[in-house]
Structure formats: structure tokens, C-alpha cells
Amino acid sequence: MKKPDLSWLGGIAEKILPVLIKYRALLVVLLAGVLLLASAGWPGSGRRDPVQETAPASADEEGFSLSAFEENLNQKLTAIEGVGRVGLMLSLDQTEEAVYAVNTRRTDSEAGGQSYESDLTVVSDGSYGETPVTVKNLLPTFRGAVVLCDGADNAEVRLAVTQAVTTVCGIGADKVTVLKMAAET
């Protein structure tokens, strides 16, 4: 059996090697990109099931619920040492607000004036309905808080409660009032 003639490979290698050396940084970046693209399909590579990404959120997850927020904060405040029973009231400065996408068209008139037309951007949901496109949701801002607790006569407890409420609600300490809760009769 006769061996194949591979002498022509030496000539190609002599021509390609200087090009590879000259553009080695580009080749490294290109190779890294190819590896990233190839690894995107591997199991456990971070890809999610498309159904999970497009699943609509429940009504509880969509909007801000003041009562649920108060209840959650109330539970956290109760866990502070020395607080005891807690009653919490939060007041909102403004409620949740949605900002919608708008298409704006400018038209120039012959007299040199300009006019603007704005339309709300909507997306068809496939069942003869339309939904506006939301650009962002602005969460509500708090105006103040009143906290009633058994341990309010202790300055350390008042300070801890005030710091917890100001941190969670994003308001200043001057907007939080901590008072002693009346004894149960």
C-alpha cells in the first residue's frame, strides 16, 4: 500500500503561518465568540424554558399591595428584640404609576408651522384585544409611617424600629413616629 503524498501541506503552512501570527488577537476573539455561541445550547448553560419567560404574572405579582407590604414589614418589625406587639400604618405620597410608550409624529405645514400627533402604542394579544406597551412602572413613594409597639419606651428599640422603617420605605427618620402601644385590657 502506497502512502499519500503530503508534501503540498508544507507550502500551505509556510504561507498561512505568518497570517495567523499577524492576526492572532482577532483569531482568539473569534474563537471565544464561537465557543460562547456553541455553549449556549448545552444543558445547564443558563437557558430557560420559553414558557417560563412568557408566562403572565398573577395579579398579586403585577401591582404593589400596600396591605401586603405593611403585613410583611409588620412581621419583620416583630422579630426585632424587645419590640413585642406591633401595629403599623404607612401613608403613600403617590400611588403606583405606569408609563406607556407613545408614537409621536411631527408634520411641517406649508406656512412654516409644525404640528405633533401622539398615539398610544398598543400590541395585539391575538384574541381581538389590544394591550398598551408599558415602558416602566413607577413604584409608590411613602409619605410617612406610624409604628405602635410594646417596646417603644426603650430608646434602643425606638431607634432600631425607626432605622428599619426608614431603610425599607426610603423615607427620612423625621417621617417615622414610634409610639408605645396601649396595654390590652
N, C-alpha and C positions, 0 to 999 in steps of 0.2 A: 504494500500500500504506500502511495506517494504522499508526502506531507505537503500541505498547501503553501504557496509562496506568499510570505507576509512582508516582503521587502518594501513594498509600497507604503506600509504604515510608517516607516521611519521618515519618509519625506513629508508626510502629512503632519507628523508630530513636530518636526522642525519648523513648520510654518505656523501651526496653531499655538505652540507653547509661548512665543513672545506676545501674542494677542491675549492669551489667558493671564499672563503676568501683568500686562498693562492694565487690564480691566478686572483685576481680581476683586476689588471692593464692590463693584457693580455685581459681579457674579455671586458674591457672598450674600448681598441683599436680596438678589433674585432667588437664590436657593432658600433663604429664610422665608420669603414670601410663599414660595411653592410648598414648603413644609407646613406653614401655618394653614394654608388653604386645604392641604391634604389631611391635616389633623382635625379639621372641623367635622368630618364625618365619623370619627372614631367614637366608640361608646365611651360615655363618661367624660366627653370633651366639653361639656357645658351647654350643649344644645338642649332645648326644651321641646316638649311636645307642643305643636302649634295650637292644639285645642286649649291648652292651659293659658297661652298668651292671649287668645282672643275671647276667652270666656268672660261674659259680662259679670261685673261685680254686683253683689247683692245690695239691697237698699241700705243696709247698715254700713257697708264699706264706702258707699258713694259720698255721703254727706257727713257733716260734722253734727254730732249729737251732744248738746250741752249737758243733758241729764246723764248720759253715759260717761262723759268726761268728768263731771262732778263726782259721780259714783266711784270711778277709778281713782281719782285724786283723794277722795274721802278714805278709801281703803289704804292708800299709801300713807296718809297722814296718821291714821290709826296705828300704823306699825311703828311710828316714832316712839321711842321710850319716854314714858311719863305723860303722854298726851291723853290717854283714856278715850272716852267717847268723843266723837267729832261730828259737828254739824257744819256744812259748807254751803256758801252761796256765792256764786260768781255772776258778775254782770258784764254784758258784752257792750263794747263800743260800737262795733258794726258786725253784722252777720256775715256768713259765707257768701262769696260773690263769684260768679263765673264770668270770664272774659271770652267772648266769642270772636271767631275770625270774620273779617269783613272784607269784601271786594270793593275797592274804590276805583272809579273811572273818572278821568278828567277829560273834559271836552273843551276845545277852544272855539269861541264863536267868532264870526267874521268881524264883529265890532271891537275885537281885542280883549274881550272878557273871557273868563274861564268859569266853568261850572263843574261841580263834582257830584257824582252819583255813588251811593253806597248801598250795597246789598249784603245781607247776612249769608255767609257761606254755609250751605247745608249738604249733607250726604244722605243719599237714599239708602234705606235699610233693606230694600229688596221686597218689601211687602206693602208697597204703595205709600210708605211713610217716609218722612224726612226728619233728620236729626241735625241740629246745628253743630258746627265744628267748634269744640272748646279749645282755646289757646292755652288758658291756665285757669286754675281755681285759686282764689284768694281766700285763705282761711280767716275766720273771725278774729278780731282783736278784743282783748279784755280791757274793761274799764277799771275794775276793782274786785276785791274779794273780802268777804267777812267769814271768819272761822270761829266757831264756838267749840271750845274743848274743855275737858275737866282740868287739865294741867296748865291752864293759862296763867295761874298765879305764880308759876315758876318762870323767871326771866329766860333761862336756857331753853325751856320748852317753847316759849313765845318766839324766841329767835330762830329756833330750828324750824318751826312751822312757817314763819314768815319767809325764811330762805327757801323752803321747799315750794311754797306757793309762788313766790316771785320767779323762781327758776323755771317752773313748769308753765306758768302763764305768760311770762315775758313782760311783767309789769314791775314798776318800782316798789320798794318797800313801803313808801308812803301811801300806796294804794291798797295795802293789806291791813286789815284790822283783826287782831286776835283777841277774843274775849272769853272770860270764864263762863262755862255752861252752868246753868242753874241746876241745883241738885234735884233729883227726881223725888217726888213726894208720893 
